[in-house]
Amino acid sequence: MQGIALPTNPAYWASGKTLQDLQPMATIRALQLLADKDLSLTERDSPAAPGPGEAQLRVRAVGLNHIDVWGLRGMAFAKRLYPLTVGAEAACEVVATGPGVTNVAPGDRVVPFGALTCGTCPACQRGRDNLCENVAGVRGFHIDGFAQDLTNHPARLLVKIPDGVAMRDAACVAVAFGTVEHMLFDNAHLEPGETVLVHAGGSGIGSIAIRIAKSIGCTVITTVGSAGKAAKATALGADHVINYREDRFEGVVRKLTKKKGVDVVFEHTGADTWAGSLLSMKRGGRLVTCGATSGPTGSLNLMQLFQQQYRITGSFGAPMSALARALDRIASGVKPVIDTVYGLQDFRAGVERLESRDVFGKLLVEL
Ligand SMILES: [Zn+2]
């Protein structure tokens, strides 16, 4: 394996890539971590023909997420072997199917579910596949991900993309949009007309949460870190935007809600906002969290927890059912906010930009 940047057949890549001219490729491009922090565009052998139960996918777009920042930094809490193809979130076309596959066919557009769940444990059987007891790995993290031209994937772990949904939008679903869908509805049980505090409204998931909550008629209060992002969050439909660098958000929230607090807090920032988030909730309020980008430790006053009857829910990933609902929601017009689309060779720049937080919405890579 070596870190070379040129495909062997430039004429192939120069032409418009359609299913019709997709010929068997001897080698494919792949974006691989060769060691911690060493990310290179490489060539690797094309995958073998799909085996029983598998589909072969032509990857069209990959969404960037904090899981990619972890991967690039080489955070050591996951066992994995290098080289490792990155990319945890993708939109693809099926180009071939193996024996026994009936749920998808060549030409179908699909979102692959990146965790290789077992499909048979009690959690999988009751549709809570993000609680699977026997996950064989998460693509792009423990095992090869989607930032490569072709890949094989279990057909049972594919969700079809409805007509009218752009590949770019679909590439935001497996991690970002699906996570938000699962947080707001499966976990926080957000209802039309409620008030929700969305942290980091300029982030990939924050911007999606604003759009979804507004689309069902909620009042949205959001926090951002700059005047530029405040204007964009307002343009997205947020009712109240708080620049957390200028104001203590919990004080503003209490003022805006006439000291009652919000129904739901959408948390993913962690240490910096945790205490204020708890103070922002009304009695019986729900807090759902899926991240801790500013640090993993926060304290909890147990008197406050039970007297205020808070419900605090951790959320990680999403079940496949949430991905299907997310795609339907996009088809109905609630689209993710896309900041920038990079070429495969610029993946690293995209991840570094994500890390810098100088972004409003999702960053994507198109193949
Ligand atoms: Zn399972």
Boltz pocket constraint, residues with backbone or C-beta under 6 A from the ligand:
constraints:
  - pocket:
      binder: B
      contacts: [[A, 117], [A, 118], [A, 119], [A, 120], [A, 121], [A, 122], [A, 123], [A, 124], [A, 125], [A, 129], [A, 131], [A, 132], [A, 133], [A, 134], [A, 135]]
      max_distance: 6.0
